[in-house]
Amino acid sequence: MTTERTASTPRVDPGTLTGERAALEEWLDFHRATLALKCEGLDDAQLRTASAPPSDLNLLGLVRHMAEVERGWFRRTLAGEDAGWIYCTEQDMDRDIHATEDDTWEEAYATWQDEIARARANAAGRGLDDVGTGKHRSGQTYNLRWIYLHMIEEYARHNGHADLIRERIDGATGD
């Protein structure tokens, strides 16, 4: 039996007069919290529901995907860590999205939050112009500013998906 889930992090509106670094971090945190809110109140079965066929995109898969994305940009690309895939495999590079009945919110949420904490730790003490010590799978290097902007874009895009998925599941709408 599964129970409804709630988000443990409240969403805080970004400041309107903050500096560049604070604005980037606040907007990224806002979008992280938005994804958690889109999952709030749903059980595991609902979170695994692909509600817009033929796509198999689901809310649990989006959370797992964002854990992979956080890891890729902040651990591998920024910090140069040898951090392997969490969910994806050579056989299924979309395994993060392909949630099964064995995949749970508790595990996905804990993993995602751990990756967010590691992302914050890896970004702390670096300037926005600091170039990562690792390389992206494209072979390119990126500075922290670019990574922050890309992460905001990535979350914003997927939060749009989450809006549609959630509305199809139970009619819930909101920002």
Secondary structure, DSSP 8 states (H G I E B T S, - for coil): -------SS------SS--HHHHHHHHHHHHHHHHHHHHTT--HHHHT---STT----HHHHHHHHHHHHIIIIIIIIT------SS--SS-TTTTT---TT--HHHHHHHHHHHHHHHHHHHTT--TT-B-SS--TTS---BHHHHHHHHHHHHHHHHHHHHHHHHHHH-----
